[in-house]
Amino acid sequence: MPDDEKILIESITSPHHTERVNKAKYMAMRHALLAALTEGAPGLTVAEANIAILPHLSEIEFPGGARA
């Protein structure tokens, strides 16, 4: 997959709002977030999720957690 390949994502908070994003970075972040999520309630706050994803981030896409 080329490094600049883009995919179209749709916002869940703003209906019909779409944006083209880097596919590799999107998939790497998706993988990290799904790995970091806890099962069951109450889940994670955004601040907790930001910390919890760091060990799961791809060093290729997010070296040292940069721009995550």
C-alpha positions in Angstrom: 0.0 0.0 0.0 1.5 3.4 -0.9 2.3 5.7 1.9 0.0 8.4 0.6 -3.0 6.2 0.0 -6.2 7.9 1.4 -9.5 6.6 2.6 -12.7 8.5 3.2 -14.0 8.5 6.8 -17.3 9.8 8.1 -17.7 11.6 11.4 -20.0 9.9 13.9 -20.7 13.2 15.7 -21.3 15.4 12.6 -23.7 13.6 10.2 -22.6 13.7 6.5 -19.2 15.2 7.4 -16.5 13.2 5.6 -12.7 13.6 5.4 -9.9 11.9 3.4 -7.1 10.6 5.7 -3.9 8.6 5.4 -5.0 5.0 5.3 -1.9 3.5 7.0 -2.1 6.0 9.9 -5.8 5.5 10.3 -5.5 1.7 10.4 -2.6 1.9 12.8 -4.5 4.2 15.2 -7.6 2.0 14.9 -5.6 -1.1 15.8 -4.0 0.7 18.8 -7.4 2.0 20.1 -9.1 -1.3 19.8 -6.2 -3.0 21.6 -6.4 -0.4 24.4 -10.1 -0.4 25.0 -11.3 -2.1 28.1 -14.2 -4.6 28.1 -17.4 -3.5 29.7 -18.4 -0.3 31.6 -17.3 2.3 32.3 -14.7 2.3 29.4 -12.1 5.0 29.0 -12.2 8.7 28.9 -10.5 10.4 26.0 -7.6 11.4 28.3 -7.2 7.8 29.5 -7.5 6.4 25.9 -4.7 8.8 24.8 -2.4 7.3 27.3 -3.6 3.7 26.9 -2.9 3.6 23.1 0.7 4.6 23.4 2.1 1.1 23.9 0.0 -0.2 21.0 1.0 2.5 18.4 3.0 1.6 15.3 6.5 3.0 15.5 6.5 3.3 11.8 3.4 5.5 11.6 3.8 7.2 15.0 7.5 7.2 16.0 7.6 7.8 19.8 3.9 8.4 19.8 4.4 11.6 17.8 1.3 13.2 16.3 -0.9 10.4 17.7 
